[in-house]
């Protein structure tokens, strides 16, 4: 959830789109959103990295905690 919120705050777009709940779920499970820097070139590459890490499909690949 944090990755989605950060992505939307930085780009003004949702990380995942779908015309129905089913297509939204499919997008979440199978696609990666475009990098933030491709939408907002002035954004830091570090933010891209953090958000990408937060949005990893495999929970083991995400941050373990935010402390």
C-alpha angles and dihedrals in degrees: 000000000000092000092052093049093048091047093051093045092051099043107023088233134097115255092229129030133193137165091222136020089258094053090045091054090047090052092050092050099043113025140059119219118241113273114272090236091060090059099033108025093187092064119107119259086227090065089051089053095048094047093045090051091050091051097050112136095223111066089215089063094054126085111284093220141342098242 
